Amino acid sequence: MAGLAAPLYDLGGDMRARAERWDRQDRFLRERAESGAEAAPYTPNSVSRMLEPFGGGGKRQWPARCVADYYHLDRVTHGHRIP
């Protein structure tokens, strides 16, 4: 169990940072959808190999479709920085 202590300790901080970035991005995407936008950029916030849109070098597009549906957008594009 001691071998898992360090990775789990770091994961907590990583998840906290990811949550903060996700909250900013969530607000941005909601604002874009409410303003009538059809598309908006989504920047992956990968932590611990969690599935993200545009993963696998852009080969896995289906998560991007789910994100677009969730925010009532026609599509999300691959963003390169958190809003």
TORKOL-4160 file (C-alpha; in steps of 0.2 Angstrom, whole numbers, padded with zeros to 4 digits, m for minus):
83
<pt num="1" X="0000" Y="0000" Z="0000"/>
<pt num="2" X="0014" Y="0012" Z="0003"/>
<pt num="3" X="0018" Y="0011" Z="m0015"/>
<pt num="4" X="0001" Y="0019" Z="m0019"/>
<pt num="5" X="0003" Y="0033" Z="m0007"/>
<pt num="6" X="0013" Y="0045" Z="m0017"/>
<pt num="7" X="0003" Y="0043" Z="m0034"/>
<pt num="8" X="m0013" Y="0045" Z="m0024"/>
<pt num="9" X="m0007" Y="0060" Z="m0015"/>
<pt num="10" X="m0002" Y="0068" Z="m0032"/>
<pt num="11" X="m0018" Y="0063" Z="m0040"/>
<pt num="12" X="m0028" Y="0073" Z="m0027"/>
<pt num="13" X="m0019" Y="0089" Z="m0032"/>
<pt num="14" X="m0020" Y="0085" Z="m0050"/>
<pt num="15" X="m0039" Y="0082" Z="m0049"/>
<pt num="16" X="m0041" Y="0099" Z="m0039"/>
<pt num="17" X="m0032" Y="0108" Z="m0053"/>
<pt num="18" X="m0042" Y="0099" Z="m0067"/>
<pt num="19" X="m0059" Y="0104" Z="m0058"/>
<pt num="20" X="m0054" Y="0122" Z="m0058"/>
<pt num="21" X="m0050" Y="0122" Z="m0076"/>
<pt num="22" X="m0066" Y="0112" Z="m0080"/>
<pt num="23" X="m0076" Y="0124" Z="m0070"/>
<pt num="24" X="m0069" Y="0139" Z="m0081"/>
<pt num="25" X="m0072" Y="0129" Z="m0097"/>
<pt num="26" X="m0090" Y="0124" Z="m0091"/>
<pt num="27" X="m0095" Y="0142" Z="m0088"/>
<pt num="28" X="m0087" Y="0147" Z="m0105"/>
<pt num="29" X="m0097" Y="0133" Z="m0115"/>
<pt num="30" X="m0113" Y="0137" Z="m0106"/>
<pt num="31" X="m0111" Y="0156" Z="m0110"/>
<pt num="32" X="m0107" Y="0152" Z="m0129"/>
<pt num="33" X="m0122" Y="0141" Z="m0130"/>
<pt num="34" X="m0134" Y="0154" Z="m0121"/>
<pt num="35" X="m0128" Y="0167" Z="m0134"/>
<pt num="36" X="m0133" Y="0156" Z="m0148"/>
<pt num="37" X="m0116" Y="0150" Z="m0154"/>
<pt num="38" X="m0117" Y="0134" Z="m0164"/>
<pt num="39" X="m0099" Y="0129" Z="m0160"/>
<pt num="40" X="m0086" Y="0132" Z="m0147"/>
<pt num="41" X="m0068" Y="0127" Z="m0143"/>
<pt num="42" X="m0066" Y="0113" Z="m0130"/>
<pt num="43" X="m0048" Y="0111" Z="m0123"/>
<pt num="44" X="m0045" Y="0093" Z="m0116"/>
<pt num="45" X="m0041" Y="0093" Z="m0097"/>
<pt num="46" X="m0032" Y="0076" Z="m0096"/>
<pt num="47" X="m0028" Y="0069" Z="m0079"/>
<pt num="48" X="m0023" Y="0051" Z="m0076"/>
<pt num="49" X="m0027" Y="0046" Z="m0093"/>
<pt num="50" X="m0046" Y="0050" Z="m0091"/>
<pt num="51" X="m0055" Y="0050" Z="m0107"/>
<pt num="52" X="m0056" Y="0067" Z="m0116"/>
<pt num="53" X="m0063" Y="0073" Z="m0132"/>
<pt num="54" X="m0050" Y="0072" Z="m0146"/>
<pt num="55" X="m0040" Y="0059" Z="m0137"/>
<pt num="56" X="m0029" Y="0047" Z="m0146"/>
<pt num="57" X="m0022" Y="0060" Z="m0157"/>
<pt num="58" X="m0039" Y="0065" Z="m0163"/>
<pt num="59" X="m0045" Y="0047" Z="m0167"/>
<pt num="60" X="m0058" Y="0046" Z="m0154"/>
<pt num="61" X="m0071" Y="0060" Z="m0159"/>
<pt num="62" X="m0086" Y="0053" Z="m0150"/>
<pt num="63" X="m0083" Y="0061" Z="m0134"/>
<pt num="64" X="m0083" Y="0078" Z="m0143"/>
<pt num="65" X="m0100" Y="0074" Z="m0149"/>
<pt num="66" X="m0106" Y="0070" Z="m0131"/>
<pt num="67" X="m0099" Y="0087" Z="m0125"/>
<pt num="68" X="m0108" Y="0096" Z="m0139"/>
<pt num="69" X="m0124" Y="0088" Z="m0135"/>
<pt num="70" X="m0123" Y="0091" Z="m0117"/>
<pt num="71" X="m0120" Y="0110" Z="m0120"/>
<pt num="72" X="m0133" Y="0111" Z="m0134"/>
<pt num="73" X="m0120" Y="0115" Z="m0147"/>
<pt num="74" X="m0119" Y="0108" Z="m0165"/>
<pt num="75" X="m0101" Y="0104" Z="m0162"/>
<pt num="76" X="m0085" Y="0108" Z="m0151"/>
<pt num="77" X="m0069" Y="0111" Z="m0159"/>
<pt num="78" X="m0052" Y="0106" Z="m0152"/>
<pt num="79" X="m0046" Y="0121" Z="m0142"/>
<pt num="80" X="m0028" Y="0124" Z="m0136"/>
<pt num="81" X="m0030" Y="0134" Z="m0121"/>
<pt num="82" X="m0043" Y="0135" Z="m0106"/>
<pt num="83" X="m0054" Y="0150" Z="m0108"/>
